[in-house]
Amino acid sequence: MRHTEGSARRSTHSPLRPSWRCPVCGILWPCSAAKLRLLGRYREDRPGLLTHLAEVQKDAEADLAALNPDVALPDLTPRFVGWAQPR
């Protein structure tokens, strides 16, 4: 069976834009599987992970604001960056 880029993307728990939901789990991205993958990728670079997540959060804020222009966005920091901060 040949996989298309879209099917490969869905199997990796990447965000589905502009909704920023996981196409595999259906929950808000980053889902648990995406968080584990990101932690593995940035295992030795926590500042790099936090920088990446802050950049992704900006993209999500723009997409979600365009999707719902009449609704004030909640603070997305806990969802995108907060979980990855050292405790």
N, C-alpha and C positions, 0 to 999 in steps of 0.2 A: 504494500500500500504506500502510495506516495503522499508525503505530507506537504501541505502548502505552508507558506510563511504564517498565514493566519492560524492554522491548526497548531503549528509549533508554538506560536505566541500564546494561544489559549492554554496549552499544556504546561506553560512555565509560570503561570499565575502572575502574568504581567497585567498592568492596569488597562482596562478597556476605557478609552477616552471617547467622549467627554464626561462620562458618568463616574469615572474613577472607582469602578467596581471590578472585582476579580471575575473574569469570564468563566473560570473553572468552579470557584466556590460560590460566586454570586454575592459575596459580602463586600463591604467597603475595603478598598485596597489602601495600604498593604495588608493582605490577609496573613495568617500565620505561616503559610508555606512561603510567601514572598519574604516575610521577615527572616525566616530561617535561611533562605537563599542569600539575602543581603548580608546577614551576619557572617555567613561563610565567605562570601566574596570579599568583605572588608574586615576579615578576622584580625589582621594586623594593622588596621588603619581606621580606628574609630573616628578621628576627626574627618577623614575622607567620607565615611558613611554619613556623618551628620551633615556635611556640606552637600553631598548628593541628595539627601532627603530634603534639605531646605530648598534646593533647586527644583526638585520634583513637586514640593508643596506649592511653590509659586506657579508652576504649570497647572496644577490642580485648581488652585484658587481662580486663575484666569478662566479655565474651562467651566468650572462650576458657576462662576459669576455670569458667564455668557449664557449658560444653560438656564439659569433662573435669575434674570436680571432684576426682578422685583423683590427678591428675598435676600435678606442680609445673611451672609455666610457666617457660620460659627467659626471660632478659632480652630484652625486645622492643625495647629502645632502639636497637640497631644497625639493626634492620629498619625502624623507623618514623622515628626522628630522626637517627640517625648518618649516613645517606647525605646528608642535607641540610646538615650543618654545614660552615661554610667551612673550607677546608684551608689 
